[in-house]
Amino acid sequence: MTKPATTVIDGAAKAIDAILDSLERDPTDPAAAAFRAALRRKGSEIAEAGDGITLQNVHELVCGIGEDRNERRAAHLDAAWADLPGWRL
């Protein structure tokens, strides 16, 4: 049985938030490459569960929008998701 898209998206958003927290603590940590790969996997899960709009919504959820946007978080996600179907830079 396939999980509902909202379940996958909610879980992925929480995981992405935790991964970004880890990257922000120390982007030079040897585990940083694994964190970036995990961001990519979560983005792929979201893309499979939804579409480009869903990726954008999750991006805004974990990075903020407008004046509340966290540019470092956005840059990490943009790099990880650069060539995912439905993602835009």
Phi, psi and omega in degrees: 000135180277139176289146175298147182304319182296325178294315179297315183294314179299314179296318179294319179298318178295317179295317179299318179300315180294319179296316179296322175302317180295317179296322181290330179295317181201090181293349178265358178305139178304336179281354183302322179297321177293322178297318180295321177296323178294322176300319179297313179299317180295321177298320177296319177299317180295315180300321179290329182278335185221230180211189181303325178296321179297315176302316179298317180297317179294319178303312179294324180297315184270340182253344184084173178222163177057224181294339181270003184290132176265104186294326178296314178298316180299319180296319177298314181292318179303317180293318182290328186257006189314316184247021175287142177302130177089357180265149178234155173252000000 
